[in-house]
Amino acid sequence: MITKYLFIVSLIFLNTINISMPSKPIVITTWNFVNATVAAWEILKDGGTALDAIEGGASVCEEQQCDGTVGYGGSPDEDGETTLDALLMDGRTINVGAVGALRKIKNAIGVARHVLENTKHSILVGSQATQFATQMGFHEESLTTPESKKIWSIWANENNCQPNFWMNVKPNPNSNCGPYHHKTKHSTSKFKTRLIDRFNHDTIGMVAIDKNGDIAAGTSTNGAKFKIPGRVGDSPIPGSGAYADNEVGAATATGDGDVMLRFLPSFLAVEEMRRNSSPTDAAQTAIRRITKHYPDLMGAVIAINKDGDFGAACHGLGGMPFPFVVYDNTHEVYKLHKVDCL
């Protein structure tokens, strides 16, 4: 009788643990990028690795040109060209593959995967990254579309190159197009953050844990609209755009990359979780570290620990909450979460 009672108590205890423990595998994606999340989940559900899931999910967004801020045909630079940034980080090996200012190759996250697995480097950039991609079997093609041409034409011809990213140059960049030249005397122009919203947030960020407990994180973006050619943002910078460590968890960031990369928010969030902070608290700490110096910051951070607990924090999204998509085996479909900004 005692043995039977203990057996029943044990079953109740185990069921309670199973209900309360977070579910793995799991994938989380910034913004409302449902299709990418579903694609990544299908890979995880079928036993694929976290790296495969991140690459597969981000590739969907690149091909579908998510919100015009990921993939080809969006965010033209000052010359009207679209270039791409991407990163993939393996939390098991702490290895990184990334590309910056990638030209004429659509599948940036795929090229980043090859940097990760086929080189001893971490980041390749520009036309040389394109050369590497063609060696790996990718084919060159224009990333310009009629839509991106139209966006650039309106900016250059109707809006007189406003807004842009120049400071302390002549002619006055606040009212003129270039070419610009260095001024001998610096002005006191204040740095202004960019408006970040659903259609100008630059990045898909993804974090995932597979059935083996391996963790990966990644990003893909076509960068800032009307950026100075050659600009690389936070997305392909390890610790800024994303970071993963099997011992702790992972994080990814989105927003004003020129500001956010100065603070390595994804790395900071992971390190806060290493110090036993919850994912939400870790994300909030990363955001607050930036807003201490840039109170007008517009951006967000997602964090997940190795157990599958997750959280997010944001700042300055025009009064709107920050959306992110979660998919794990506790739901038959994805779930859209929203968090109010600090």
C-alpha positions in Angstrom: 0.0 0.0 0.0 2.8 2.4 0.9 4.7 1.5 -2.3 1.6 2.2 -4.4 1.1 5.6 -2.6 4.7 6.6 -3.3 4.3 5.6 -6.9 1.3 7.8 -7.3 3.0 10.7 -5.6 6.0 10.3 -7.9 3.8 10.4 -11.0 2.2 13.6 -9.8 5.6 15.1 -9.1 7.0 14.2 -12.5 3.9 15.5 -14.3 4.2 18.8 -12.5 7.9 19.1 -13.6 7.0 18.3 -17.2 4.2 20.9 -17.2 6.3 23.7 -15.6 9.6 23.1 -17.5 10.0 25.1 -20.8 9.7 23.1 -24.0 12.6 22.2 -26.3 13.2 22.4 -29.2 12.2 26.0 -29.6 12.7 28.9 -32.0 12.1 32.6 -31.5 12.1 35.3 -34.1 12.1 39.1 -33.9 9.1 41.0 -35.2 6.1 39.4 -36.9 8.1 37.1 -39.2 5.8 34.1 -39.0 6.8 32.3 -42.2 10.5 32.3 -41.2 9.6 31.0 -37.7 7.4 28.2 -39.1 10.2 27.2 -41.6 12.7 27.0 -38.8 10.3 25.0 -36.6 9.7 22.4 -39.3 13.4 21.8 -39.4 13.6 21.5 -35.6 10.5 19.3 -35.4 12.0 16.9 -37.9 15.2 16.6 -35.8 17.3 19.2 -37.5 20.0 21.2 -35.8 19.6 24.7 -34.4 22.0 25.9 -37.0 20.0 24.3 -39.8 16.8 26.0 -38.4 18.3 29.4 -38.2 19.7 29.2 -41.7 16.5 27.8 -43.1 14.2 30.3 -41.4 16.3 33.3 -42.3 16.6 32.1 -45.9 12.8 32.2 -46.2 12.8 35.8 -45.0 15.6 36.7 -47.5 13.6 35.1 -50.4 10.3 36.6 -49.4 11.9 40.0 -48.7 10.3 40.3 -45.3 8.9 43.8 -44.8 11.5 45.1 -47.4 14.2 45.1 -44.7 15.5 41.6 -45.3 16.9 40.2 -48.5 17.2 41.7 -52.0 15.3 44.7 -53.4 15.1 46.7 -50.2 16.9 49.4 -48.3 19.0 50.8 -51.2 22.2 52.7 -50.2 23.1 56.1 -51.5 24.1 54.7 -54.8 20.8 52.8 -55.1 22.4 49.4 -54.5 21.1 46.8 -52.0 23.8 45.0 -50.0 23.3 42.4 -47.3 24.6 41.5 -43.8 24.1 38.2 -42.0 25.5 36.2 -39.1 25.2 32.6 -37.9 26.7 31.6 -34.5 27.1 28.1 -33.1 26.6 28.0 -29.4 28.2 24.5 -29.1 31.6 25.6 -30.6 31.3 29.4 -30.0 32.2 29.7 -33.7 30.8 32.4 -36.0 30.3 32.9 -39.7 29.2 36.3 -41.0 29.1 38.5 -44.1 28.9 42.3 -44.3 28.0 44.6 -47.2 27.6 41.4 -49.4 27.0 42.3 -53.0 25.1 40.5 -55.7 24.3 37.3 -53.7 20.7 36.8 -52.5 21.2 34.1 -49.8 23.4 36.0 -47.3 22.7 33.6 -44.3 23.7 30.7 -46.6 27.1 32.4 -47.3 27.5 33.1 -43.6 27.1 29.3 -43.0 29.9 28.6 -45.4 32.1 31.2 -43.7 31.4 29.3 -40.5 32.1 25.8 -41.8 34.5 26.3 -44.7 37.0 29.0 -43.4 39.0 29.8 -40.3 37.7 33.3 -40.5 34.7 34.9 -38.8 33.6 37.7 -41.1 34.0 38.4 -44.9 32.8 41.6 -46.5 32.0 43.4 -49.7 33.0 42.2 -53.2 35.5 39.8 -51.7 32.7 38.1 -49.8 30.9 37.8 -53.2 34.0 36.2 -54.7 34.0 33.7 -51.8 30.3 33.0 -52.3 30.8 32.1 -56.0 33.5 29.7 -55.0 31.0 28.0 -52.7 28.5 27.6 -55.5 26.3 30.7 -55.2 25.6 32.7 -58.3 25.8 36.4 -58.8 22.6 38.4 -59.6 21.4 41.9 -59.2 19.8 42.7 -55.8 18.0 45.7 -57.3 14.4 45.6 -58.2 11.9 48.1 -59.7 10.6 48.8 -56.2 14.1 49.5 -54.8 14.8 51.8 -57.8 11.6 53.7 -57.1 12.5 54.1 -53.4 15.9 55.4 -54.3 14.7 57.7 -57.0 12.1 59.4 -54.7 14.8 59.9 -52.0 17.4 61.3 -54.4 15.3 63.3 -56.8 12.2 64.3 -54.9 13.4 64.4 -51.3 16.9 65.9 -52.1 18.7 63.0 -50.4 16.8 63.3 -47.1 17.4 61.7 -44.6 21.0 60.6 -44.8 23.8 59.6 -42.5 26.4 62.4 -43.1 27.6 64.9 -40.4 30.1 67.8 -40.4 30.5 67.9 -44.1 29.8 70.4 -46.9 27.5 71.0 -48.6 25.0 70.9 -45.7 23.8 67.2 -45.7 20.5 68.3 -44.0 19.4 70.1 -47.2 21.7 68.9 -50.0 22.8 65.8 -51.8 26.5 65.0 -52.2 29.2 64.5 -53.1 30.2 65.7 -49.7 33.6 67.0 -48.5 35.3 67.3 -45.2 34.9 70.5 -43.3 38.0 72.0 -41.7 35.9 73.2 -38.7 33.6 70.7 -37.0 30.1 71.8 -36.2 28.1 70.9 -33.1 25.6 68.7 -35.0 23.8 66.3 -32.6 23.6 62.6 -33.4 20.0 61.7 -34.2 18.7 58.1 -33.9 16.6 56.7 -36.8 12.9 55.9 -36.6 12.7 52.1 -36.1 9.4 50.4 -36.8 8.0 47.4 -38.6 9.2 48.6 -42.0 12.5 50.2 -40.9 14.0 47.8 -38.4 16.6 46.3 -40.6 16.9 42.8 -39.1 15.4 39.4 -38.7 17.0 37.9 -35.6 16.5 34.3 -34.6 17.5 32.1 -31.7 16.9 28.3 -31.5 17.5 25.3 -29.3 17.4 21.9 -30.9 16.4 18.5 -29.4 20.1 17.9 -28.4 20.1 21.1 -26.4 22.5 22.8 -28.9 21.9 26.5 -29.3 22.3 28.8 -32.3 21.6 32.4 -33.2 21.5 34.3 -36.4 20.6 37.5 -38.3 19.9 38.7 -41.8 19.3 42.2 -43.1 19.7 44.6 -46.0 20.8 47.3 -43.6 19.8 50.9 -43.2 17.9 52.7 -46.0 20.2 55.2 -47.8 23.2 54.2 -45.9 26.7 55.4 -47.0 28.0 52.6 -49.3 30.2 50.2 -47.4 28.3 50.6 -44.1 28.1 47.5 -42.0 25.6 47.6 -39.1 25.2 45.6 -35.9 23.6 42.5 -37.5 26.8 40.6 -38.6 28.8 41.6 -35.5 29.1 38.8 -32.9 27.8 39.8 -29.6 25.9 42.7 -31.1 23.4 41.3 -33.7 23.4 37.9 -32.0 25.3 35.7 -29.6 24.9 32.0 -28.5 26.6 29.9 -25.9 25.4 26.3 -25.0 26.3 26.8 -21.4 24.0 29.8 -21.0 21.6 30.6 -23.9 21.4 33.1 -26.7 20.2 36.6 -27.6 19.6 38.7 -30.7 19.0 42.4 -31.2 17.2 44.6 -33.6 17.0 48.4 -34.1 19.4 51.3 -34.7 22.5 49.2 -35.4 25.0 52.1 -35.5 24.2 52.7 -31.9 23.5 49.2 -30.7 26.7 47.7 -31.9 28.7 50.0 -29.6 27.3 48.1 -26.6 27.2 44.4 -27.7 23.7 44.0 -26.3 23.3 40.3 -27.3 26.6 39.4 -25.5 25.6 41.4 -22.5 22.2 39.7 -22.3 23.9 36.3 -22.4 26.4 37.3 -19.7 23.6 38.6 -17.5 21.9 35.2 -17.8 25.2 33.6 -16.9 24.9 35.5 -13.7 21.5 33.9 -13.2 19.3 36.8 -14.4 16.1 35.8 -16.1 15.9 36.3 -19.9 13.6 39.2 -19.4 15.8 40.9 -16.9 18.9 40.2 -19.0 17.2 41.8 -22.1 16.2 44.8 -20.0 19.7 45.3 -18.7 21.1 45.3 -22.2 18.6 47.9 -23.4 19.1 50.1 -20.3 22.8 50.0 -20.8 22.3 51.7 -24.2 19.6 54.2 -23.2 21.8 55.5 -20.4 23.9 57.0 -23.1 21.3 57.3 -26.0 17.9 58.0 -24.4 16.3 58.2 -27.8 17.3 54.7 -28.8 14.8 52.7 -30.8 15.5 48.9 -30.6 14.9 45.6 -28.9 16.6 42.5 -27.5 15.3 38.9 -27.3 17.0 36.4 -24.9 16.5 32.7 -24.2 18.3 30.6 -21.6 19.5 27.0 -22.1 16.3 25.7 -20.5 14.1 27.4 -23.0 12.9 30.3 -20.8 12.7 33.4 -22.9 12.1 37.1 -22.6 12.4 40.4 -24.4 12.8 44.2 -23.9 12.5 47.2 -26.2 12.7 50.9 -26.1 11.4 53.8 -28.2 9.1 52.1 -30.7 6.7 55.0 -30.9 4.5 53.7 -28.2 4.0 50.4 -29.9 4.9 47.1 -28.2 7.6 44.9 -29.6 6.3 41.7 -31.3 8.2 38.4 -31.5 7.2 34.9 -32.6 7.7 31.7 -30.6 7.3 28.1 -31.8 7.8 25.0 -29.6 6.0 21.7 -29.1 3.7 23.1 -26.4 1.5 24.6 -29.2 0.2 23.3 -32.4 0.9 26.6 -34.1 3.3 29.5 -33.5 2.5 32.0 -30.8 2.9 35.8 -31.3 4.1 37.6 -28.1 4.3 41.3 -27.5 6.2 43.2 -24.9 5.7 46.8 -23.8 8.8 49.0 -24.1 10.7 50.4 -21.2 
